[in-house]
Amino acid sequence: MREFVVLVVAVSIIFNIIGCEQRKDVGGKVVAQINGREIRDDEFKMRFSRLTPALKSKYSDEKGKREFLEEIIKRELLLQEAKKAGIEKDQVLLERIEEMRERLILNEFLQREVEGKLVTTDKELEDYYNLHKEEFKSPDEAKISHILVKNEEDAKAVIKRLRKGSDFAKMAREISIDMATKDSGGEMGVIQKGKFHPQLDSVIFSANEGEVSDPVKTERGYHIIKVQKKIPGLPLSFNDAKNILSQRYQIEKRSKVFEDLFTRLKSKANITISDENLKKTEADNVHPK
């Protein structure tokens, strides 16, 4: 079974590396023939050019070139056998090939009509930054302490004592099972929003300064958190924000270019929709006969 899996993986690699049909316009010297099918050196070079840098290095010497040619031969033998079996005429396969062809055409069209129009100048980015300056700031921070206990019952007991006025730091030294923070009264220092445990992060940054949280369960146990101080994020300069605002602007610009393209095409198209037939189609899907 293991040998079969290895073979399947090997075949998959072969097809990914050299998986294109024979070029009709390739020339050069014949380097191999497989049942009459010629492999010319131009085709060999074309397929070699599509390898990753690591594979190019692997196949770069004389021995490697011979090994790569063997991979091409393996693929061709498999392809010829598949054609003999009539697989290329299988209707399901033909439909998948057509879907793939349409997808490639669509991707190429969008690459030209959308991606090709996304060149962005510094002036555009500066204007965007000035319009959204308040949205670009360093992450909020908070200075926190916590008490960690094993179970919910212990957590409820901690909350009860805290509400009666017990000192948080003293209780952390007495009860917390977090040995890294216990001796410091539960102090965890300053944490940055978005870079802490997700369950704890949401509790911490929704709490007010000085507030003690309800118990929060994680894989370590139950945490009772005290937010000692909240530190708002500071505004970022244009240069500091440039990378992130560039990404965001590109996303918004791509969306606008695409929507403009779609609106233009739709305005010129003759489109009719049958709501009646559409309803029947939905009904057929929901209630199959």
C-alpha positions in Angstrom: 0.0 0.0 0.0 2.8 2.4 0.9 4.5 1.7 -2.4 1.3 2.5 -4.2 1.0 5.9 -2.4 4.6 6.7 -3.3 3.9 5.9 -6.9 0.8 8.1 -7.0 2.7 11.0 -5.5 5.5 10.5 -8.0 3.1 10.5 -10.9 1.4 13.6 -9.5 4.8 15.4 -9.3 5.5 14.4 -12.9 2.3 15.9 -14.2 2.7 19.1 -12.1 6.2 19.6 -13.4 5.7 18.8 -17.1 1.9 18.7 -17.4 1.3 20.4 -20.7 0.4 19.0 -24.1 3.0 18.6 -26.8 3.8 22.0 -28.4 3.1 21.8 -32.2 5.8 24.5 -32.9 8.7 23.0 -31.1 11.8 22.1 -33.0 15.4 21.1 -32.6 17.1 17.8 -32.4 15.1 14.7 -31.3 16.3 13.6 -27.8 13.9 10.7 -27.4 11.1 8.8 -29.2 8.2 7.1 -27.4 6.1 4.9 -29.7 6.7 7.4 -32.5 6.1 10.5 -30.4 9.2 12.7 -30.7 10.6 14.7 -27.8 12.8 17.5 -29.3 15.3 19.5 -27.4 13.2 22.7 -27.7 10.4 20.9 -25.9 12.9 19.6 -23.3 14.1 23.2 -22.7 10.6 24.5 -22.4 9.6 22.0 -19.8 12.9 22.5 -18.0 12.3 26.2 -17.8 9.1 25.6 -15.9 10.8 23.8 -13.0 11.3 25.4 -9.6 14.8 26.6 -8.8 15.4 23.6 -6.6 14.5 21.1 -9.3 16.5 23.0 -11.9 19.5 22.6 -9.6 18.7 18.9 -9.2 18.5 18.2 -12.9 21.3 20.6 -14.0 24.1 18.2 -14.7 24.3 15.4 -17.4 22.9 12.8 -15.0 20.2 15.2 -13.9 19.2 15.9 -17.5 18.9 12.2 -18.2 16.7 11.8 -15.1 14.5 14.7 -16.2 14.1 13.1 -19.6 13.0 9.9 -17.9 10.3 11.8 -16.1 9.1 13.2 -19.4 9.1 9.6 -20.8 7.1 8.3 -17.8 4.5 11.0 -18.4 4.2 10.3 -22.1 3.9 6.5 -21.5 1.1 7.1 -19.0 -0.6 9.6 -21.3 -0.5 7.3 -24.3 -2.0 4.5 -22.2 -4.7 6.8 -20.9 -5.6 7.7 -24.4 -5.8 4.1 -25.5 -8.2 3.5 -22.6 -10.5 6.3 -24.1 -10.2 8.5 -21.0 -9.8 11.6 -23.1 -13.3 11.0 -24.4 -14.9 10.6 -21.0 -17.8 13.1 -20.8 -17.2 14.0 -17.2 -13.5 14.6 -17.9 -14.3 16.8 -20.9 -16.7 18.9 -18.8 -13.9 19.4 -16.2 -11.4 20.3 -18.9 -13.9 22.9 -20.3 -14.4 24.3 -16.8 -10.6 24.6 -16.4 -10.3 26.2 -19.8 -13.0 28.8 -18.9 -11.3 29.5 -15.6 -7.9 30.1 -17.2 -9.5 32.4 -19.8 -11.3 34.3 -17.1 -8.2 34.6 -14.9 -6.2 35.9 -17.8 -8.9 38.4 -18.7 -9.1 39.6 -15.1 -5.4 39.8 -14.9 -5.4 42.2 -17.8 -8.5 44.2 -17.1 -8.3 44.4 -13.3 -4.8 43.6 -12.0 -3.2 45.5 -14.8 -4.9 48.7 -13.7 -3.8 48.5 -10.0 -0.6 50.5 -10.4 -0.6 52.9 -7.4 1.3 56.1 -6.9 2.6 57.5 -3.7 0.2 60.5 -4.2 -2.8 58.1 -4.2 -1.5 56.5 -1.0 -0.9 59.8 0.7 -4.5 61.0 -0.2 -5.9 57.8 1.1 -3.8 58.1 4.3 -5.1 61.6 4.9 -8.7 60.5 4.5 -8.3 57.6 6.9 -5.5 58.8 9.1 -7.4 58.0 12.4 -7.7 54.3 11.3 -3.9 53.8 11.1 -2.4 53.5 14.6 -0.3 51.2 16.6 -2.2 48.4 18.3 -3.8 49.1 21.7 -2.0 47.7 24.7 -3.0 46.8 28.2 -1.1 46.1 31.4 -2.7 43.1 33.1 -2.5 40.7 36.0 -4.2 37.4 36.3 -5.1 34.6 38.7 -5.1 31.1 37.2 -7.0 28.3 38.9 -7.8 24.7 37.9 -11.6 24.6 37.8 -14.8 26.7 37.7 -15.5 26.1 41.4 -12.1 27.6 42.4 -12.7 30.5 40.0 -16.1 31.3 41.5 -14.5 31.3 45.0 -11.8 33.8 43.8 -14.4 36.1 42.4 -16.4 36.0 45.6 -13.4 37.0 47.7 -12.4 39.7 45.3 -15.9 41.2 45.4 -15.7 41.3 49.2 -12.5 43.4 48.9 -9.6 40.9 48.9 -6.4 42.2 47.4 -5.9 40.9 43.8 -2.1 40.6 44.0 -2.2 39.0 47.4 -4.7 36.4 46.2 -2.6 35.7 43.1 0.4 34.9 45.3 -1.7 32.7 47.5 -3.9 30.8 45.0 -2.7 31.2 41.4 -1.3 28.0 39.8 0.6 30.0 37.2 4.1 29.6 38.5 5.6 32.2 36.1 3.5 35.1 37.5 2.4 33.9 40.9 5.3 35.5 42.9 4.8 38.9 41.2 1.2 39.0 42.2 -0.1 37.7 38.9 1.5 40.5 36.8 1.8 39.6 33.1 3.1 43.0 32.0 2.0 44.8 28.9 0.3 42.9 26.1 -0.6 44.0 22.6 -4.1 43.7 21.2 -4.4 40.8 18.7 -1.2 39.0 19.9 -2.6 37.3 23.0 -4.8 34.2 23.6 -8.0 35.0 21.5 -10.4 34.3 24.3 -8.5 36.4 26.8 -7.7 39.1 24.3 -11.4 39.9 23.7 -12.1 40.1 27.4 -9.1 42.3 28.2 -9.7 44.9 25.5 -13.4 45.1 26.1 -12.9 45.7 29.9 -12.5 49.1 31.5 -9.3 50.1 33.3 -9.2 48.7 36.8 -11.9 46.1 36.0 -11.7 42.5 37.1 -13.1 40.0 34.6 -15.4 37.1 35.1 -13.6 33.7 34.9 -12.4 32.8 31.4 -11.8 29.2 30.5 -8.8 28.2 28.4 -6.8 24.9 28.0 -4.7 26.0 31.0 -7.6 26.4 33.4 -9.7 29.4 34.5 -8.3 32.9 34.4 -9.5 35.9 36.4 -8.0 39.0 34.8 -7.4 42.5 36.2 -6.9 45.2 33.6 -4.5 47.6 35.5 -4.0 50.1 32.7 -5.1 50.5 29.1 -2.8 52.1 26.6 -4.4 53.4 23.4 -2.5 52.9 20.2 -0.7 55.9 18.8 -1.2 57.4 15.3 1.2 56.0 12.7 3.0 58.3 10.3 2.5 57.8 6.6 5.9 56.0 6.3 5.1 53.7 9.2 1.6 52.9 7.9 2.6 52.7 4.2 2.8 48.9 3.9 -0.5 48.2 5.6 -2.4 51.1 4.0 -1.0 50.1 0.6 -2.4 46.6 1.0 -5.8 48.0 2.1 -5.9 50.5 -0.7 -5.1 47.9 -3.3 -7.9 45.7 -2.0 -10.4 48.6 -2.2 -9.1 49.7 -5.6 -9.3 46.1 -7.0 -12.9 45.9 -5.8 -13.8 49.2 -7.4 -12.1 48.4 -10.7 -13.9 45.0 -10.8 -17.3 46.6 -10.0 -16.7 49.3 -12.7 -15.8 46.6 -15.2 -18.9 44.5 -14.3 -21.2 47.5 -14.4 -19.8 48.5 -17.8 -20.3 45.0 -19.2 -23.7 44.6 -17.8 -24.9 48.0 -19.2 -24.0 46.8 -22.7 -25.4 43.3 -22.4 -28.8 42.0 -23.2 -29.8 40.0 -20.1 -33.2 38.5 -19.4 -34.1 36.7 -16.2 -37.0 34.3 -15.7 -38.0 34.5 -12.0 -40.6 31.9 -12.6 -38.1 29.3 -13.9 -35.6 30.4 -11.3 -38.1 29.6 -8.6 -38.8 26.2 -10.1 -35.1 25.5 -10.2 -34.7 26.4 -6.5 -37.7 24.2 -5.6 -36.2 21.3 -7.6 -33.0 21.6 -5.6 -34.7 21.9 -2.2 -37.3 19.2 -2.8 -35.7 16.7 -5.2 -38.2 14.2 -6.7 
